Amino acid sequence: MELSIETDITCPHCGEVFPLQIDTSQSDQSLIEDCTVCCRPISLSVRCRPGSIIEIDITG
């Protein structure tokens, strides 16, 4: 089973979509990633189970 899944994220600042790798081995995660286009920080709350993403909440 692949635990790292690529998903597309939409930046709440500039609206651009970019791919992001999510490690699904942890069920609840809080991440901060920089947008690959405008470089502003994005807060992510991720709920997943091994091998699948259940929900991603994105805030600026």
GUKOL-315102 format. One line per field, with one value per residue: residue number from 1; residue in one letter; chain; x, y negated, z negated of N, C-alpha, C, CB in turn. Coordinates in pm, whole numbers, plus 32768, in hexadecimal, padded with zeros to 4 digits. Glycine has a CB too. Layout:
N
i	(NUM_...)
aa	(A_...)
ch	(A_...)
n_X	(X_...)
n_Y	(Y_...)
n_Z	(Z_...)
ca_X	(X_...)
ca_Y	(Y_...)
ca_Z	(Z_...)
c_X	(X_...)
c_Y	(Y_...)
c_Z	(Z_...)
cb_X	(X_...)
cb_Y	(Y_...)
cb_Z	(Z_...)
This chain:
60
i	(1_2_3_4_5_6_7_8_9_10_11_12_13_14_15_16_17_18_19_20_21_22_23_24_25_26_27_28_29_30_31_32_33_34_35_36_37_38_39_40_41_42_43_44_45_46_47_48_49_50_51_52_53_54_55_56_57_58_59_60)
aa	(M_E_L_S_I_E_T_D_I_T_C_P_H_C_G_E_V_F_P_L_Q_I_D_T_S_Q_S_D_Q_S_L_I_E_D_C_T_V_C_C_R_P_I_S_L_S_V_R_C_R_P_G_S_I_I_E_I_D_I_T_G)
ch	(A_A_A_A_A_A_A_A_A_A_A_A_A_A_A_A_A_A_A_A_A_A_A_A_A_A_A_A_A_A_A_A_A_A_A_A_A_A_A_A_A_A_A_A_A_A_A_A_A_A_A_A_A_A_A_A_A_A_A_A)
n_X	(8055_803C_80A7_80DB_8039_7FE8_7F47_7E7A_7E93_7DEF_7E5C_7E01_7E41_7EA6_7E1A_7E81_7EB7_7F68_8036_804C_80F6_8072_80A1_8007_801A_7FEC_7ECB_7E4B_7EB6_7F6C_7FE3_80CD_80FD_81B2_8131_8173_8175_8137_81C1_815D_80FD_8034_7F3F_7EF1_7E05_7DF3_7D3D_7D58_7D6F_7E3A_7EBB_7DEF_7D51_7C76_7C0C_7C5F_7CA5_7CD6_7D7D_7DDE)
n_Y	(8076_7F27_7E1A_7D0E_7C0F_7B51_7A1D_7913_77C1_7690_754B_7466_735D_7304_739F_7461_75B3_76C7_77F0_78C9_799C_7A81_7B25_7C3C_7CD9_7C78_7C2B_7B31_79F2_78BE_77CF_76E5_7656_75BA_74FC_755D_74A3_738D_738B_7360_73C1_74E3_756F_76B7_77A9_78F6_7A1E_7B76_7CD0_7DF6_7DF7_7D60_7C1D_7B73_7A74_791F_77ED_76A1_7577_741E)
n_Z	(8000_8057_7F9C_7FB8_8056_8174_8195_8217_81BA_817C_8170_8075_8085_8187_823A_82E2_834E_82CD_82B5_8195_80B7_7FD5_7EA7_7E43_7D63_7C66_7BAD_7B6A_7BC1_7BB1_7C85_7D12_7E3E_7F45_8052_819C_8261_820F_8123_8020_7ED2_7E8D_7DC5_7D70_7D14_7CEF_7D17_7D1A_7D80_7D84_7EC2_7F38_7F5F_7E90_7E50_7E92_7E07_7E5D_7E0F_7E14)
ca_X	(8000_8085_807B_80ED_7FD9_7FED_7EC5_7E84_7E6D_7DD8_7E8D_7D97_7E73_7EB1_7DBD_7EC5_7EB0_7FE9_8033_808A_80FE_803E_80C1_7F8A_8033_7FB6_7E3D_7E2C_7F31_7F68_805A_80D9_8146_81B7_80FF_81E2_816B_8146_8219_811E_80E0_7FAE_7F28_7EA2_7DDD_7DDB_7D0C_7D6B_7D88_7EA8_7EA0_7D86_7D38_7BE8_7BE4_7CC8_7C76_7D3F_7D6B_7E51)
ca_Y	(8000_7EA9_7DC1_7C84_7BF3_7ACA_79DE_7889_775D_760A_74E3_7407_72D6_72E0_73EF_74C3_763F_770A_7874_78D7_7A26_7A93_7BA5_7C69_7D35_7C39_7C13_7AA1_79A5_782E_77AE_7662_7661_753F_7506_7566_7433_730B_73A3_7340_743A_751B_75CD_7729_780E_796C_7A9A_7BE2_7D57_7E27_7E09_7D07_7B9F_7B64_79E8_78BA_7764_7645_74EC_73C9)
ca_Z	(8000_805F_7F30_7FE5_80C1_81AB_81A9_8242_8157_81B2_8115_8052_809C_8215_8287_8336_8323_82D5_8276_8112_8085_7F4D_7E67_7E05_7CF3_7BED_7BC8_7B62_7BD2_7BCB_7CD3_7D50_7EBC_7F93_80DA_81FB_82BE_81CB_80B0_7FA0_7E85_7E8E_7D58_7D99_7CB2_7D42_7CD9_7D7A_7D50_7DD7_7F51_7F70_7F1D_7E72_7E55_7E86_7DF0_7E84_7DE6_7E39)
c_X	(8059_804F_8089_8095_7FE9_7F5F_7EDB_7E4A_7E57_7E01_7E1C_7DC1_7E6D_7E55_7DFD_7EBA_7F3A_7FE1_807B_8087_80CF_8063_8046_7F9F_8004_7F26_7E17_7EAF_7F12_7FEB_8057_8133_8146_8180_8176_81E1_8186_819C_81DD_80FB_804C_7FA5_7ECA_7E82_7DB0_7DAA_7D1C_7D71_7DF4_7E7C_7E35_7D76_7CA1_7BBD_7C61_7C84_7CEA_7D1C_7DEB_7EA4)
c_Y	(7F84_7E49_7D2D_7C6E_7B64_7A97_794D_782C_76D9_75A3_7481_7375_72AF_7333_7458_754F_767D_7791_7875_796A_7A28_7B1E_7BD2_7CCA_7CFC_7C0E_7B7F_7A53_7911_780A_771D_7674_75DA_755A_7506_74F2_73AE_7312_737E_73C1_7460_757F_763B_7780_7886_79DF_7B07_7C68_7D8F_7E41_7DAF_7C89_7B90_7AD3_798F_7834_7707_75B9_74A0_739F)
c_Z	(8000_7FF5_7F55_8060_80F0_81C1_81D4_81D8_81A0_814A_80F7_806C_8130_826F_82E1_82F7_8334_828E_81F0_80E9_7FF4_7F1C_7E19_7D90_7C6D_7C09_7BC6_7B65_7BE1_7C0E_7CFC_7DC9_7F00_801E_8139_825E_8277_814C_8028_7F56_7E89_7E1B_7D87_7D20_7D04_7CEC_7D41_7D32_7DAC_7E68_7F8B_7F1B_7F09_7E86_7E4A_7E74_7E09_7E54_7E06_7DC7)
cb_X	(7FA0_8079_80CB_8184_7F48_803E_7E6F_7E3B_7ED9_7D42_7F08_7D71_7F02_7F3F_7D6A_7F5A_7E44_805A_8071_8041_8190_7FA3_813F_7F32_80C8_800D_7DE9_7DDB_7F81_7F51_8064_8113_8108_8247_809D_81DD_80E0_80BD_8298_809F_810D_7F8C_7EEE_7EEB_7D6A_7E5C_7C75_7DEB_7D05_7EE0_7E7A_7CFF_7D71_7BCA_7B7F_7D29_7C3C_7D54_7D47_7E24)
cb_Y	(8000_7E6A_7DDD_7C66_7C0E_7AC7_79E5_7874_774F_75F7_7499_7418_72CA_72F1_7397_749C_768E_76B2_78DC_787F_7A5D_7A7D_7B99_7CAB_7D56_7BBE_7C5C_7A80_79D7_77DA_7808_75F6_76CE_7508_7490_75E9_742F_72D3_7357_72E8_7427_755F_7585_777C_77DB_7995_7A8D_7BCC_7DB2_7EA7_7E94_7D52_7B27_7B91_79C7_78BA_7753_7647_74E1_7352)
cb_Z	(7F85_80EE_7EB3_8004_8093_8230_8127_82C9_80E7_81DC_8152_7FBF_8069_8243_82D9_8349_8375_8298_82D3_80A9_8090_7F47_7E0A_7E6D_7CEB_7BC1_7B64_7AE1_7C4B_7B47_7D4F_7CEC_7F18_7F9B_80FC_8246_8300_81A8_80C2_7FB4_7DF4_7F18_7CDB_7E05_7C50_7D8D_7CA9_7DCC_7D4F_7D9A_7F69_7F7A_7F70_7DE1_7DE4_7F02_7D5E_7F1D_7D4F_7E7F)
